[in-house]
Amino acid sequence: MQLPRLKGRQIELFAIADDFALFGGISDDLDAEFGADAWSWISQAEATRLLAAGLPPALTEVIITVDAADEGGVAETTALVATLKKLGVPVILLLKDVGPVATHALLRAGADDFLPYPTPEGALPDTLQRLRDRAAVTAAPAVVAARKGAILPVYSMSGGAGGTTFAVNLAWELAIDRRKSNQRVCLLDFDFQFGSVSTYLDMPRQEALMELLSSGGPGGIERDALASAFSSYKRKLSVMTAPADAMPMDIISSEEVARVLTLAAAAFDFVVIDMPHTLTNWTETVLSMSETFFAVSQIDMRSAQNTLRFLRLLKSEDLPLEKLEFIMNRAPGFTDIGGKGRVRKMAESLGIEYSVMLPDGGKQVTQACDHGQPLAEYARGNALRKEIRKVALAIKTLAEQRQAGAL
């Protein structure tokens, strides 16, 4: 039997507490995350009755609060946790003045995560996003026959060409466009030595790579380890940062890269990869698995020479050149006839076509990177941001058409 005050509501989260007032500080976070009508406080007794009657179909997570007064009844709480886990519902514990013995018992019962109360700023939304990432990756099949997500690597033809700036902002534009509900985007920093995605988004570097490699069993990298490797940027973009310390580029094999991309593509609609400038033994793997491989250049001799070397290498290995999408960054403006002529001559000499011309965004681009914010957050009207947004919208439109069978 459904509780009268919950009838007609699509409840996505229950916050279970016998004394709501003690934990009222999380209400604002949950209102922002779900909306006031999509979550509800209920008592532990009400939760037990709901379990017997059947949980709401939209339920995605449950928060169970425990304070010092509840420690005497920890057995009932652990039983509730265990029952929820059997039903496949993620459980977060919110603990206020609870001792280590009770905490240990609750975690052993199967709770997915716990937070102290009062919670640090942003900790609860980040924990919710991390559980969703983990659930998405864990639910992905071990072998994916038809890839769900589009793999979009970004490669700079020369240092300073702007590949990381493009990758970060492309991923963010894909993430914030909500034309399709529940669309998921991740950004992988594959420059294990000097990757700067974490700097551009003001995120701490995680030791995700070593944890991923150490998780490998007979089937290779584990799904749970991949899910744990992601951090959330503003609850919209899942990010795997480069390690804190520089690592050899061959620390990960082609097979392991393929496993990571297979799992990521099964869990996310778009997988954007910031590639290292150095070509590795797994670059071919990424190119072969990609939907589109973005090659970012600027108007200089270094980019031209490196593009020529890159093309020769791909042709010698018979790799799919048709996946390459050439981008000219800091392209000349409409009135710069001489600059446009240089771009045309550069393309003709290389035998390619620059399909995307990105304008010079000026000092705002450097300032946004230094402040750790995408251009859409720091300088929404910037010309570079507008062009990257156009690219993101084109990618999403193409993906929707393919999904609908139009292409």
N, C-alpha and C positions, 0 to 999 in steps of 0.2 A: 504493500500500500504506500503510495507516494504521500509525503507530507504536504498538507494543504498549501503552505506558503511557498512551496517549490513547484506547484502545478503550473504547467505552461511555460516554464523557464528552461532554456537550454543551458544547463549548468555544466561548466567545464572544469571547475575546481571547487572542492570542499575544503574549508578550513575548520578543523575539528577542535573544539575547545569547550570546556565546561565553564570557564570564566572568560567570556569574550573580552571584557574590559582590560584584562591583563595584557592582551596581545593586540590591542586595537591599532597599534602603530603600523601594522602591515596593511591596513585597509586601503590606504592611498596607493601603495604599490600594486595591489591587486586590482583596484579600480582602473589604474592606468594600463595594466597588462591585459585584463579581460573585459573591462566594462562592468559597471555596477550590477548589471542583470545576469552576468554569466558566472558569478561565483557566489558562495553563500557560507555564512557561519552555521555550523550545526554542532550539537553536543555529541559526546561519545555514545550516549544511549541512542540518539537519533541515527547515528552512523550505523550502529549495530542493527537497528530495525531496517535501514535501507539495504544493508547487505543481504538481509533475508528476503527482501521484496524485489531486489534487482537494482543495480546502479543505473543512473541516467546514461543513455547511450553516448552523450557528448562528453562525458567525464574524461579528462586527460591527466589530471594530477590531484593528489590529496596532500594537504598540510595537516600534520598532527602536532598540536601544541602540548608541551609537558612542562609543568612548573614543579617547585619543591613540594607542594601539597599533593601532587599526583604520584609521587614516587612510591607511596604505599600501595597503589593500584597498578604498578608497572606491568604485572602479569596480564591484566586485561588489555592494556595498551599494546603489548607485544603480540597478543593474540589478534588484535585488530590489524596491526601491521602485517602479520603473516597472512591473514585472510585477504587483504587488499593485494598483496604481492601475488598470491595464487590467481587472483582475477586479472593480473597483468597491469595493475594501476601503480604508477610511480608514487613513492611516498617521500615527503620531505619532513623531517623533524624540526620543530622550532622549540629550543630548550631554554628555559629560564631558571637559573639556580638549581640545575640538576647535576647530581654527582656522577662520577665516572662509571660506577657499577651499573646504574640504570641506563646510562647512555650506551654502554657496551651491549647490554641485553637488547635494547631496541634496535641497534645496528645489526646484531646477529639475527634478529627476526626478519631482516630483509630490507630495512629502510635504505633508500637510495642515497640520501644525503642528509646532513643536519646543519643547522645554523644556530648561533647563539641569539638570544633576544635581550635587548634591542639589537636588530640586525645592522651591520655596517651599510652605509649608503650604497645602493645599487646591488647589494649581495643577493637579495631574493630574486629579482628579475634575472640576474645572471645565472643563478642556480636553475631556475625554471628553463631558461634557454638551453643550458648545458644538458639537462635531462631530455629535452626534445631532440637535440642533436644526437645524443646517445641512442635514443629510441629509433630514430630514423636510420642511423647507420647499422644498428643491430638488426633491424628488420630487413635490411637489404640482403638479398640472396647471396650465397657464397659464389655462385657463378651466374652472371647476368647474360642471358642470351641476346636481349635487345636492350641496348643502353637507354636509360631514361634521361639522364642529364647530359647537357652539351659540355664537352671539355674544351676550354678556351685558353690555350697557353699564350703568353705575351713574351716576346724575345726582343731585346735591344740589340741593334746592329752595331752599336758602339757605346762606350761608356758615356753617360750623360744624355743619351738620346731621348730619355723620358719614358722608358718601358714600364718602370715601377709606378710612376705617376699615372700612366694610362691604365695599368692593371688594377690599381687600388680604386681609381675613380670609376672604371667600368664595372667592377664588382659592386660598388656601392650604388651606382645608378640602377643596376639590375635588381638589387635588393630592395630599393625604396619604391620601385614602381609596382603598385599593388593591383594592376588590372586583373591579375589572376590570383585568387585566394590561395593561401598556404604555399606559395611559391618559395623555394628555398635556394639560397646562394651561398657558396663557400669560396674562400680565397686561400690558396696555398702558396707559401713562400718557399720555392725550391732552390733558392740561392743559399745553400747551407753555410757558406763562408761569410758573406757580407750582405745578406738580405736585409732590406730596410722597410719592409711592409709594416713591422711593428712600430717603427719610428713614425711612419706616415700616418698611423692611426693611434699613436700614443698608447700602445698596448705593451705590457711586459712580455719579454721573450720567454717562451716555454721550451722545456727540454723534450718536446714531443717526438722528435726524430729518434732519439735514443730509446725512449719508451716504446715506440712503435717497433723498432728493430728487435728489442729484447722480448717483445710479446710473441714473436714468431714461433709457432709450433709446427707440427707436421703440415698444416694447411697454409703456412705463411703468416703474414700479419693478421692479427685478430681484429674483428669488427669492434669489440669493446674498446680496445686500445686506440683505434682510429677515432672513435667517438670522443674519448677522453682527451685527445690531442687538440681538439678545437676550443678556442675561446670565442666569446660572443662580443661583437662590437655593436653597442646600442640595441641589442636584442633583435637585430635584423640581419646581420652578416656574420657567418661563422668563419673564423680565421685560424689557420695553422701558421704560426710564426716560425722564423728561422731560429736555430738554437742560439743560446747566449754566447757560446764559444764557437770559433770557426772550425768546421769539420771538413775532412776530405770529401771531394765531390763524389768519389766512388765508394763512399761508406754505405750507400744503398745500391742494390743491384737493379737491373732492368726488370727482373721478375717481381721484386718488391715494389717498384714504382708502378708496375702494371696492376698489382694487387690493390695498392692505395687508390689509384684512379678508378678501378672497377667498383670498389666499394663506395667511393665518393660519388661517382656518377649514378649509382643506384639509390643514393640517399638524397641527392641534391639535383635541382633542375638545371643549375649552371655551376660549373666548376672552373673558376678562373685561376690560372697558374702564373705566378711571376717567375720566369725562368732565369737561370744564371747566364751571364754573358759567355762563360766558358762552355764549349760543347763537351758533353759527357757521353759515357757509354750507354746512358738511358735517354738521351735526347731523341733518338730515333723512335723509342717506345712512346714517348709523349706525342711526337708528331703523328705517328701512325694511329694513335687512339683519339686524336683531337678531332673536333668538328671543324674548327677554323684555327689556324696558327698565325697569330698576329706578329708581324715583323716590323718593328718601329725604327725609323731612320730619321736623320736630320740632314740638312744640305751641307755636307762636308765630305772631304776625300776619305776620311776614315770609314764613314758609313758606306760609301760607294765601294771601297775595296773589300770591306768585310762582307757586304752583300754578295759581291762577285764570288768570294771564297765559299760562302755559305751555299750559294746556288750550285757551284761546281761539286761540292761535297754531296749534296742531295742527289744530283744527277748521276754521280758515280755509283751511288748506293741504290739507285732506282727507287728513291723515296717519293711519296705523293706530293709533287709540287703544286697540284691544284688546290691543296688545302691552305696554301700561303695567302695571306691577305696583307699587302704592303701598305704601311702607314707612313706618311711624311709628317713629322712633328715640327712645330715652329715654321709652318709653311708660309710662304710670302703672301701678303695681302692682295686684295683685288687690284690695287693700283700699282703694285710692284711688278712691272712688266719684265724687268731684268731677272728678278728672282724666280718668276714663273718659268722663264725660259731655261734657267739653270736646272730646275726640277724636271722639265720636259727632256732636256738633253741627258740628265742623269738616268731617267727611266729608260730612254731609248738605248743608251749605251749598255744598260744591264739587261735589256730585253724584258722588262717588267712594266707593270702599271700600278701607280699609287692610287688605290681606290678610296682612301680616306686622307683628307688634308686637314690636319689639326692646326689651328692658329696658335700663335705665341700668346700665352695667357698672362705674360708679364710677371711683375713682382708678386702678385697675389698667389701664383702657383707655388713659389718658393716659401712664401709666408704660410700658406696652408699646410705644406709639408712640415715646416718647422713647428707649427702649432699642433700637429697630429690630427688634422681634420680633412675629410674629403672636400673638394671644391663646392659641392652642393651644400655643405654645412658652413663653410668659411666665406665663400664668395659665389653665391648662387647665380648671379648674373654674369659671371666670367665667361668670355667667349670660348675658351677651351672647354669649360664645363658643358656648355650648350652643345658643342660638337660631340663630346663623348656621350652625352645623353642620347643624341641621335643614333649613334652606333648601338647603344644598349637597346633602344626601342626597336631598331631594325633586327637585332639578334632575337629579341623576344617575339617579334611578329613572325619571323621565319620559323622559330621553334613551334609556335602555335599552329602555323600552317602545316608543318610536317606532322604534328600530333593529330591534326584533324584529317590527315590524308590528302591534303590539297596539293602537296608536292611529292 
